Amino acid sequence: MKILPLDKCINKYDFKKFFVNSTTSTMDEARNKLNSINNNFIVLAKKQTKGRGRHGNNWISPSGNIYCSIALSINKLKIDLFKFGILSSVIIKKYLEYIGLSNIYFKWPNDIYCNGKKISGILQESCYNNQAKQFIIIGIGINYKSSPNNLKYKTTCINDHVKNLNLNQCIEILINFFLKYLNDFYLKNNLFYFLEYKKFQIFLNIEIKIKINKNKTIYGKFIKINNDGSLMLKKDKEKLSIYSGQIQL
């Protein structure tokens, strides 16, 4: 894959780019721009003061890591938003492998692990602007320089594995990968990404617990990812399809 300079890549795919030193989150920044921008666009930030993950979790966001949100107009496209999130996960896996990392797996539904440690997470939201135009915003957090400690799970960062790329180079390659894969998806609707996502699940075929909400946790064996993107859990003799939840270690 040929990596273009960042601005040339963004112009090729008809995107706009915005860079901020600090923001509450790039997701907030993108939402605030929806009413004034007609193009697809990207927001990049040096740090986030209130970075967020799924289910209201915080995403610890010091300077030196990758914080990015990509806003896409999907008003005229028929897109399965659940599977679209799977596409984003696979793009990040391909990107990390391209820059030299290995042993990349997914933690359903939206986390990426390297050598058994979390390195990246994705947050996806669908929203409308004041002209009733629908957008999907894909929030991406990738640990480049550092990763948080004292969590319930292990973490890692790009710099633990690759020393020959600086932060700006990593961002440039990431945007190249995202925009190219997104463009290919629109043109071909290629399903290879879904097979990749199903195959590389970190907890596949083992006993897990999934927190469904504050009051409900389910235990069972992780059997597979269904064709609609849900997780199939075998509990006793029953097979359950889980559409939303958080796998807990």
ChimeraX commands (.cxc) that place a marker at each C-alpha (Angstrom):
marker #1 position 0.00,0.00,0.00 radius 0.5
marker #1 position 1.37,3.41,-0.97 radius 0.5
marker #1 position 1.28,5.87,1.93 radius 0.5
marker #1 position 0.48,9.42,0.83 radius 0.5
marker #1 position 1.39,12.59,2.75 radius 0.5
marker #1 position -1.44,13.31,5.18 radius 0.5
marker #1 position -2.93,16.36,3.43 radius 0.5
marker #1 position -2.65,14.72,0.01 radius 0.5
marker #1 position -4.44,11.61,1.30 radius 0.5
marker #1 position -7.24,13.65,2.85 radius 0.5
marker #1 position -7.70,15.67,-0.33 radius 0.5
marker #1 position -7.72,12.53,-2.49 radius 0.5
marker #1 position -10.75,11.19,-0.67 radius 0.5
marker #1 position -12.46,14.59,-0.40 radius 0.5
marker #1 position -12.23,14.94,3.38 radius 0.5
marker #1 position -11.54,17.93,5.59 radius 0.5
marker #1 position -9.09,17.84,8.50 radius 0.5
marker #1 position -9.21,19.66,11.84 radius 0.5
marker #1 position -6.49,19.57,14.47 radius 0.5
marker #1 position -6.86,20.79,18.05 radius 0.5
marker #1 position -4.32,20.82,20.86 radius 0.5
marker #1 position -6.87,19.89,23.51 radius 0.5
marker #1 position -10.58,19.03,23.59 radius 0.5
marker #1 position -13.02,17.23,25.85 radius 0.5
marker #1 position -13.09,14.49,23.21 radius 0.5
marker #1 position -12.73,14.33,19.45 radius 0.5
marker #1 position -16.27,12.87,19.38 radius 0.5
marker #1 position -17.60,16.06,21.00 radius 0.5
marker #1 position -15.51,18.16,18.62 radius 0.5
marker #1 position -16.91,16.30,15.60 radius 0.5
marker #1 position -20.51,16.62,16.78 radius 0.5
marker #1 position -20.07,20.36,17.19 radius 0.5
marker #1 position -18.94,20.68,13.56 radius 0.5
marker #1 position -21.76,18.70,11.91 radius 0.5
marker #1 position -23.98,21.71,11.29 radius 0.5
marker #1 position -21.32,23.82,9.58 radius 0.5
marker #1 position -19.47,21.30,7.37 radius 0.5
marker #1 position -20.86,19.50,4.34 radius 0.5
marker #1 position -17.83,17.29,3.70 radius 0.5
marker #1 position -16.76,14.14,5.44 radius 0.5
marker #1 position -14.11,15.21,7.92 radius 0.5
marker #1 position -11.52,14.12,10.46 radius 0.5
marker #1 position -10.77,15.60,13.88 radius 0.5
marker #1 position -7.36,14.98,15.49 radius 0.5
marker #1 position -6.33,16.06,18.98 radius 0.5
marker #1 position -3.10,16.05,20.99 radius 0.5
marker #1 position -5.02,15.22,24.16 radius 0.5
marker #1 position -8.55,14.79,25.48 radius 0.5
marker #1 position -9.73,15.99,28.88 radius 0.5
marker #1 position -12.88,13.82,28.93 radius 0.5
marker #1 position -12.15,11.00,26.52 radius 0.5
marker #1 position -14.88,8.40,26.54 radius 0.5
marker #1 position -15.44,4.80,25.64 radius 0.5
marker #1 position -18.53,2.63,25.45 radius 0.5
marker #1 position -21.09,2.49,28.30 radius 0.5
marker #1 position -19.83,5.80,29.70 radius 0.5
marker #1 position -16.35,4.49,30.47 radius 0.5
marker #1 position -13.46,6.96,30.50 radius 0.5
marker #1 position -10.67,6.78,27.94 radius 0.5
marker #1 position -7.52,8.07,29.65 radius 0.5
marker #1 position -6.06,10.52,27.14 radius 0.5
marker #1 position -2.67,12.10,27.92 radius 0.5
marker #1 position -0.57,13.80,25.25 radius 0.5
marker #1 position 1.45,11.51,23.02 radius 0.5
marker #1 position -1.22,9.05,21.88 radius 0.5
marker #1 position -3.60,8.97,18.91 radius 0.5
marker #1 position -7.04,10.55,19.35 radius 0.5
marker #1 position -9.12,10.79,16.21 radius 0.5
marker #1 position -12.75,10.95,15.08 radius 0.5
marker #1 position -13.87,10.40,11.51 radius 0.5
marker #1 position -17.29,11.83,10.54 radius 0.5
marker #1 position -19.00,10.26,7.53 radius 0.5
marker #1 position -22.20,11.31,5.83 radius 0.5
marker #1 position -24.27,8.15,5.33 radius 0.5
marker #1 position -27.56,9.76,4.39 radius 0.5
marker #1 position -27.73,8.04,0.99 radius 0.5
marker #1 position -25.96,4.80,1.90 radius 0.5
marker #1 position -27.50,1.59,3.17 radius 0.5
marker #1 position -25.06,0.62,5.92 radius 0.5
marker #1 position -25.41,-1.88,8.74 radius 0.5
marker #1 position -23.97,0.26,11.53 radius 0.5
marker #1 position -23.11,-2.73,13.72 radius 0.5
marker #1 position -21.05,-4.33,10.96 radius 0.5
marker #1 position -19.56,-0.96,10.10 radius 0.5
marker #1 position -17.96,-0.94,13.54 radius 0.5
marker #1 position -16.46,-4.33,12.74 radius 0.5
marker #1 position -14.92,-2.85,9.59 radius 0.5
marker #1 position -13.25,-0.15,11.71 radius 0.5
marker #1 position -11.76,-2.77,14.03 radius 0.5
marker #1 position -10.29,-4.72,11.13 radius 0.5
marker #1 position -8.81,-1.57,9.60 radius 0.5
marker #1 position -6.95,-0.89,12.85 radius 0.5
marker #1 position -5.69,-4.49,12.96 radius 0.5
marker #1 position -4.35,-4.19,9.39 radius 0.5
marker #1 position -2.79,-0.84,10.24 radius 0.5
marker #1 position -1.01,-2.16,13.35 radius 0.5
marker #1 position 0.32,-5.14,11.41 radius 0.5
marker #1 position 1.53,-2.84,8.65 radius 0.5
marker #1 position 3.63,-0.76,11.04 radius 0.5
marker #1 position 5.22,-3.86,12.56 radius 0.5
marker #1 position 3.04,-5.16,15.40 radius 0.5
marker #1 position 1.88,-8.77,15.55 radius 0.5
marker #1 position -0.49,-11.05,17.46 radius 0.5
marker #1 position -3.40,-8.62,17.03 radius 0.5
marker #1 position -6.81,-9.82,18.23 radius 0.5
marker #1 position -10.25,-8.33,18.83 radius 0.5
marker #1 position -12.15,-8.18,22.07 radius 0.5
marker #1 position -15.82,-8.05,21.12 radius 0.5
marker #1 position -17.23,-5.65,20.24 radius 0.5
marker #1 position -14.78,-2.77,19.81 radius 0.5
marker #1 position -11.38,-3.26,21.48 radius 0.5
marker #1 position -8.10,-4.27,19.85 radius 0.5
marker #1 position -5.45,-6.24,21.73 radius 0.5
marker #1 position -1.77,-6.80,20.99 radius 0.5
marker #1 position -0.03,-9.74,22.67 radius 0.5
marker #1 position -2.91,-10.06,25.10 radius 0.5
marker #1 position -2.91,-6.38,26.10 radius 0.5
marker #1 position -5.32,-3.63,25.07 radius 0.5
marker #1 position -3.83,-1.14,22.63 radius 0.5
marker #1 position -6.85,0.49,21.00 radius 0.5
marker #1 position -10.57,1.11,21.29 radius 0.5
marker #1 position -13.33,2.35,19.01 radius 0.5
marker #1 position -16.47,4.33,19.80 radius 0.5
marker #1 position -19.12,4.68,17.12 radius 0.5
marker #1 position -22.13,7.01,17.19 radius 0.5
marker #1 position -24.88,7.78,14.70 radius 0.5
marker #1 position -26.35,11.27,14.72 radius 0.5
marker #1 position -28.07,13.93,12.61 radius 0.5
marker #1 position -27.21,17.55,11.90 radius 0.5
marker #1 position -29.74,20.40,11.87 radius 0.5
marker #1 position -30.65,19.58,8.25 radius 0.5
marker #1 position -31.64,16.01,9.17 radius 0.5
marker #1 position -28.57,14.63,7.44 radius 0.5
marker #1 position -27.31,11.43,9.02 radius 0.5
marker #1 position -23.68,10.96,10.01 radius 0.5
marker #1 position -21.69,8.22,11.62 radius 0.5
marker #1 position -18.78,9.32,13.81 radius 0.5
marker #1 position -16.03,6.78,14.42 radius 0.5
marker #1 position -13.88,7.62,17.44 radius 0.5
marker #1 position -10.45,5.99,17.54 radius 0.5
marker #1 position -8.05,5.86,20.45 radius 0.5
marker #1 position -4.68,4.16,19.99 radius 0.5
marker #1 position -1.92,4.07,22.58 radius 0.5
marker #1 position 1.26,5.26,20.88 radius 0.5
marker #1 position 3.57,6.65,23.57 radius 0.5
marker #1 position 1.99,5.35,26.76 radius 0.5
marker #1 position -0.82,3.23,28.14 radius 0.5
marker #1 position -2.74,3.51,31.41 radius 0.5
marker #1 position -1.79,1.46,34.45 radius 0.5
marker #1 position -3.81,0.23,37.42 radius 0.5
marker #1 position -6.73,-0.96,35.29 radius 0.5
marker #1 position -8.52,-4.30,35.52 radius 0.5
marker #1 position -6.81,-5.38,32.31 radius 0.5
marker #1 position -3.31,-5.14,30.85 radius 0.5
marker #1 position -2.44,-2.42,28.34 radius 0.5
marker #1 position 0.31,-1.71,25.85 radius 0.5
marker #1 position 1.32,0.93,23.29 radius 0.5
marker #1 position 2.89,1.09,19.85 radius 0.5
marker #1 position 6.14,2.39,21.29 radius 0.5
marker #1 position 6.52,-0.82,23.31 radius 0.5
marker #1 position 6.86,-2.74,20.04 radius 0.5
marker #1 position 8.00,-0.34,17.29 radius 0.5
marker #1 position 10.73,2.30,17.67 radius 0.5
marker #1 position 11.25,3.53,14.10 radius 0.5
marker #1 position 8.02,5.56,13.70 radius 0.5
marker #1 position 7.18,8.84,15.38 radius 0.5
marker #1 position 3.65,9.89,16.33 radius 0.5
marker #1 position 3.07,12.00,13.20 radius 0.5
marker #1 position 4.10,9.12,10.94 radius 0.5
marker #1 position 1.77,6.76,12.78 radius 0.5
marker #1 position -1.14,9.18,12.37 radius 0.5
marker #1 position -0.38,9.64,8.67 radius 0.5
marker #1 position -0.34,5.88,8.03 radius 0.5
marker #1 position -3.53,5.37,10.08 radius 0.5
marker #1 position -5.48,7.95,8.05 radius 0.5
marker #1 position -4.22,6.43,4.80 radius 0.5
marker #1 position -5.45,3.02,5.90 radius 0.5
marker #1 position -8.83,4.24,7.10 radius 0.5
marker #1 position -9.70,6.31,4.07 radius 0.5
marker #1 position -8.55,3.69,1.57 radius 0.5
marker #1 position -10.43,0.84,3.29 radius 0.5
marker #1 position -13.55,2.97,3.71 radius 0.5
marker #1 position -13.45,3.89,0.04 radius 0.5
marker #1 position -13.02,0.24,-0.96 radius 0.5
marker #1 position -15.93,-0.72,1.28 radius 0.5
marker #1 position -18.23,1.82,-0.38 radius 0.5
marker #1 position -17.21,0.67,-3.86 radius 0.5
marker #1 position -17.11,-3.10,-3.34 radius 0.5
marker #1 position -18.83,-3.82,-0.01 radius 0.5
marker #1 position -16.16,-6.51,0.42 radius 0.5
marker #1 position -16.91,-8.95,3.25 radius 0.5
marker #1 position -13.36,-10.13,3.90 radius 0.5
marker #1 position -13.21,-7.85,6.96 radius 0.5
marker #1 position -16.09,-9.70,8.60 radius 0.5
marker #1 position -14.39,-13.08,8.24 radius 0.5
marker #1 position -11.22,-11.56,9.72 radius 0.5
marker #1 position -13.15,-10.18,12.70 radius 0.5
marker #1 position -14.85,-13.51,13.40 radius 0.5
marker #1 position -11.58,-15.43,13.23 radius 0.5
marker #1 position -9.37,-13.31,15.50 radius 0.5
marker #1 position -11.41,-13.09,18.71 radius 0.5
marker #1 position -9.25,-13.10,21.82 radius 0.5
marker #1 position -11.68,-15.05,24.05 radius 0.5
marker #1 position -13.11,-17.44,21.47 radius 0.5
marker #1 position -14.02,-20.93,22.76 radius 0.5
marker #1 position -13.43,-20.14,26.43 radius 0.5
marker #1 position -15.70,-19.41,29.39 radius 0.5
marker #1 position -16.39,-15.69,29.79 radius 0.5
marker #1 position -18.72,-13.34,31.60 radius 0.5
marker #1 position -20.52,-10.47,29.90 radius 0.5
marker #1 position -21.92,-7.48,31.73 radius 0.5
marker #1 position -25.21,-6.68,30.00 radius 0.5
marker #1 position -26.17,-3.77,32.25 radius 0.5
marker #1 position -25.69,-2.60,35.83 radius 0.5
marker #1 position -27.83,-5.39,37.18 radius 0.5
marker #1 position -27.18,-8.29,34.83 radius 0.5
marker #1 position -24.09,-10.37,34.06 radius 0.5
marker #1 position -24.17,-13.57,31.98 radius 0.5
marker #1 position -21.68,-16.44,32.16 radius 0.5
marker #1 position -21.05,-18.94,29.37 radius 0.5
marker #1 position -18.76,-20.19,26.63 radius 0.5
marker #1 position -17.99,-17.81,23.75 radius 0.5
marker #1 position -18.90,-19.94,20.70 radius 0.5
marker #1 position -18.65,-17.55,17.75 radius 0.5
marker #1 position -19.56,-14.23,16.18 radius 0.5
marker #1 position -22.87,-14.51,14.36 radius 0.5
marker #1 position -23.37,-13.20,10.83 radius 0.5
marker #1 position -25.16,-10.14,12.20 radius 0.5
marker #1 position -22.16,-9.28,14.42 radius 0.5
marker #1 position -23.68,-10.45,17.69 radius 0.5
marker #1 position -21.80,-12.74,20.07 radius 0.5
marker #1 position -23.08,-16.30,20.56 radius 0.5
marker #1 position -22.77,-17.54,24.11 radius 0.5
marker #1 position -23.45,-21.13,25.19 radius 0.5
marker #1 position -24.98,-21.18,28.66 radius 0.5
marker #1 position -25.70,-24.69,29.86 radius 0.5
marker #1 position -27.59,-26.20,26.90 radius 0.5
marker #1 position -28.89,-22.87,25.63 radius 0.5
marker #1 position -27.29,-20.67,22.96 radius 0.5
marker #1 position -27.75,-16.94,23.41 radius 0.5
marker #1 position -27.07,-14.13,20.92 radius 0.5
marker #1 position -25.70,-11.06,22.71 radius 0.5
marker #1 position -26.00,-7.73,20.91 radius 0.5
marker #1 position -24.67,-5.36,23.53 radius 0.5
marker #1 position -22.45,-5.88,26.52 radius 0.5
marker #1 position -18.96,-5.81,27.93 radius 0.5
marker #1 position -16.75,-8.86,28.29 radius 0.5
marker #1 position -15.17,-8.81,31.72 radius 0.5
marker #1 position -11.91,-10.51,32.69 radius 0.5
marker link #1:1,2 radius 0.2
marker link #1:2,3 radius 0.2
marker link #1:3,4 radius 0.2
marker link #1:4,5 radius 0.2
marker link #1:5,6 radius 0.2
marker link #1:6,7 radius 0.2
marker link #1:7,8 radius 0.2
marker link #1:8,9 radius 0.2
marker link #1:9,10 radius 0.2
marker link #1:10,11 radius 0.2
marker link #1:11,12 radius 0.2
marker link #1:12,13 radius 0.2
marker link #1:13,14 radius 0.2
marker link #1:14,15 radius 0.2
marker link #1:15,16 radius 0.2
marker link #1:16,17 radius 0.2
marker link #1:17,18 radius 0.2
marker link #1:18,19 radius 0.2
marker link #1:19,20 radius 0.2
marker link #1:20,21 radius 0.2
marker link #1:21,22 radius 0.2
marker link #1:22,23 radius 0.2
marker link #1:23,24 radius 0.2
marker link #1:24,25 radius 0.2
marker link #1:25,26 radius 0.2
marker link #1:26,27 radius 0.2
marker link #1:27,28 radius 0.2
marker link #1:28,29 radius 0.2
marker link #1:29,30 radius 0.2
marker link #1:30,31 radius 0.2
marker link #1:31,32 radius 0.2
marker link #1:32,33 radius 0.2
marker link #1:33,34 radius 0.2
marker link #1:34,35 radius 0.2
marker link #1:35,36 radius 0.2
marker link #1:36,37 radius 0.2
marker link #1:37,38 radius 0.2
marker link #1:38,39 radius 0.2
marker link #1:39,40 radius 0.2
marker link #1:40,41 radius 0.2
marker link #1:41,42 radius 0.2
marker link #1:42,43 radius 0.2
marker link #1:43,44 radius 0.2
marker link #1:44,45 radius 0.2
marker link #1:45,46 radius 0.2
marker link #1:46,47 radius 0.2
marker link #1:47,48 radius 0.2
marker link #1:48,49 radius 0.2
marker link #1:49,50 radius 0.2
marker link #1:50,51 radius 0.2
marker link #1:51,52 radius 0.2
marker link #1:52,53 radius 0.2
marker link #1:53,54 radius 0.2
marker link #1:54,55 radius 0.2
marker link #1:55,56 radius 0.2
marker link #1:56,57 radius 0.2
marker link #1:57,58 radius 0.2
marker link #1:58,59 radius 0.2
marker link #1:59,60 radius 0.2
marker link #1:60,61 radius 0.2
marker link #1:61,62 radius 0.2
marker link #1:62,63 radius 0.2
marker link #1:63,64 radius 0.2
marker link #1:64,65 radius 0.2
marker link #1:65,66 radius 0.2
marker link #1:66,67 radius 0.2
marker link #1:67,68 radius 0.2
marker link #1:68,69 radius 0.2
marker link #1:69,70 radius 0.2
marker link #1:70,71 radius 0.2
marker link #1:71,72 radius 0.2
marker link #1:72,73 radius 0.2
marker link #1:73,74 radius 0.2
marker link #1:74,75 radius 0.2
marker link #1:75,76 radius 0.2
marker link #1:76,77 radius 0.2
marker link #1:77,78 radius 0.2
marker link #1:78,79 radius 0.2
marker link #1:79,80 radius 0.2
marker link #1:80,81 radius 0.2
marker link #1:81,82 radius 0.2
marker link #1:82,83 radius 0.2
marker link #1:83,84 radius 0.2
marker link #1:84,85 radius 0.2
marker link #1:85,86 radius 0.2
marker link #1:86,87 radius 0.2
marker link #1:87,88 radius 0.2
marker link #1:88,89 radius 0.2
marker link #1:89,90 radius 0.2
marker link #1:90,91 radius 0.2
marker link #1:91,92 radius 0.2
marker link #1:92,93 radius 0.2
marker link #1:93,94 radius 0.2
marker link #1:94,95 radius 0.2
marker link #1:95,96 radius 0.2
marker link #1:96,97 radius 0.2
marker link #1:97,98 radius 0.2
marker link #1:98,99 radius 0.2
marker link #1:99,100 radius 0.2
marker link #1:100,101 radius 0.2
marker link #1:101,102 radius 0.2
marker link #1:102,103 radius 0.2
marker link #1:103,104 radius 0.2
marker link #1:104,105 radius 0.2
marker link #1:105,106 radius 0.2
marker link #1:106,107 radius 0.2
marker link #1:107,108 radius 0.2
marker link #1:108,109 radius 0.2
marker link #1:109,110 radius 0.2
marker link #1:110,111 radius 0.2
marker link #1:111,112 radius 0.2
marker link #1:112,113 radius 0.2
marker link #1:113,114 radius 0.2
marker link #1:114,115 radius 0.2
marker link #1:115,116 radius 0.2
marker link #1:116,117 radius 0.2
marker link #1:117,118 radius 0.2
marker link #1:118,119 radius 0.2
marker link #1:119,120 radius 0.2
marker link #1:120,121 radius 0.2
marker link #1:121,122 radius 0.2
marker link #1:122,123 radius 0.2
marker link #1:123,124 radius 0.2
marker link #1:124,125 radius 0.2
marker link #1:125,126 radius 0.2
marker link #1:126,127 radius 0.2
marker link #1:127,128 radius 0.2
marker link #1:128,129 radius 0.2
marker link #1:129,130 radius 0.2
marker link #1:130,131 radius 0.2
marker link #1:131,132 radius 0.2
marker link #1:132,133 radius 0.2
marker link #1:133,134 radius 0.2
marker link #1:134,135 radius 0.2
marker link #1:135,136 radius 0.2
marker link #1:136,137 radius 0.2
marker link #1:137,138 radius 0.2
marker link #1:138,139 radius 0.2
marker link #1:139,140 radius 0.2
marker link #1:140,141 radius 0.2
marker link #1:141,142 radius 0.2
marker link #1:142,143 radius 0.2
marker link #1:143,144 radius 0.2
marker link #1:144,145 radius 0.2
marker link #1:145,146 radius 0.2
marker link #1:146,147 radius 0.2
marker link #1:147,148 radius 0.2
marker link #1:148,149 radius 0.2
marker link #1:149,150 radius 0.2
marker link #1:150,151 radius 0.2
marker link #1:151,152 radius 0.2
marker link #1:152,153 radius 0.2
marker link #1:153,154 radius 0.2
marker link #1:154,155 radius 0.2
marker link #1:155,156 radius 0.2
marker link #1:156,157 radius 0.2
marker link #1:157,158 radius 0.2
marker link #1:158,159 radius 0.2
marker link #1:159,160 radius 0.2
marker link #1:160,161 radius 0.2
marker link #1:161,162 radius 0.2
marker link #1:162,163 radius 0.2
marker link #1:163,164 radius 0.2
marker link #1:164,165 radius 0.2
marker link #1:165,166 radius 0.2
marker link #1:166,167 radius 0.2
marker link #1:167,168 radius 0.2
marker link #1:168,169 radius 0.2
marker link #1:169,170 radius 0.2
marker link #1:170,171 radius 0.2
marker link #1:171,172 radius 0.2
marker link #1:172,173 radius 0.2
marker link #1:173,174 radius 0.2
marker link #1:174,175 radius 0.2
marker link #1:175,176 radius 0.2
marker link #1:176,177 radius 0.2
marker link #1:177,178 radius 0.2
marker link #1:178,179 radius 0.2
marker link #1:179,180 radius 0.2
marker link #1:180,181 radius 0.2
marker link #1:181,182 radius 0.2
marker link #1:182,183 radius 0.2
marker link #1:183,184 radius 0.2
marker link #1:184,185 radius 0.2
marker link #1:185,186 radius 0.2
marker link #1:186,187 radius 0.2
marker link #1:187,188 radius 0.2
marker link #1:188,189 radius 0.2
marker link #1:189,190 radius 0.2
marker link #1:190,191 radius 0.2
marker link #1:191,192 radius 0.2
marker link #1:192,193 radius 0.2
marker link #1:193,194 radius 0.2
marker link #1:194,195 radius 0.2
marker link #1:195,196 radius 0.2
marker link #1:196,197 radius 0.2
marker link #1:197,198 radius 0.2
marker link #1:198,199 radius 0.2
marker link #1:199,200 radius 0.2
marker link #1:200,201 radius 0.2
marker link #1:201,202 radius 0.2
marker link #1:202,203 radius 0.2
marker link #1:203,204 radius 0.2
marker link #1:204,205 radius 0.2
marker link #1:205,206 radius 0.2
marker link #1:206,207 radius 0.2
marker link #1:207,208 radius 0.2
marker link #1:208,209 radius 0.2
marker link #1:209,210 radius 0.2
marker link #1:210,211 radius 0.2
marker link #1:211,212 radius 0.2
marker link #1:212,213 radius 0.2
marker link #1:213,214 radius 0.2
marker link #1:214,215 radius 0.2
marker link #1:215,216 radius 0.2
marker link #1:216,217 radius 0.2
marker link #1:217,218 radius 0.2
marker link #1:218,219 radius 0.2
marker link #1:219,220 radius 0.2
marker link #1:220,221 radius 0.2
marker link #1:221,222 radius 0.2
marker link #1:222,223 radius 0.2
marker link #1:223,224 radius 0.2
marker link #1:224,225 radius 0.2
marker link #1:225,226 radius 0.2
marker link #1:226,227 radius 0.2
marker link #1:227,228 radius 0.2
marker link #1:228,229 radius 0.2
marker link #1:229,230 radius 0.2
marker link #1:230,231 radius 0.2
marker link #1:231,232 radius 0.2
marker link #1:232,233 radius 0.2
marker link #1:233,234 radius 0.2
marker link #1:234,235 radius 0.2
marker link #1:235,236 radius 0.2
marker link #1:236,237 radius 0.2
marker link #1:237,238 radius 0.2
marker link #1:238,239 radius 0.2
marker link #1:239,240 radius 0.2
marker link #1:240,241 radius 0.2
marker link #1:241,242 radius 0.2
marker link #1:242,243 radius 0.2
marker link #1:243,244 radius 0.2
marker link #1:244,245 radius 0.2
marker link #1:245,246 radius 0.2
marker link #1:246,247 radius 0.2
marker link #1:247,248 radius 0.2
marker link #1:248,249 radius 0.2
view
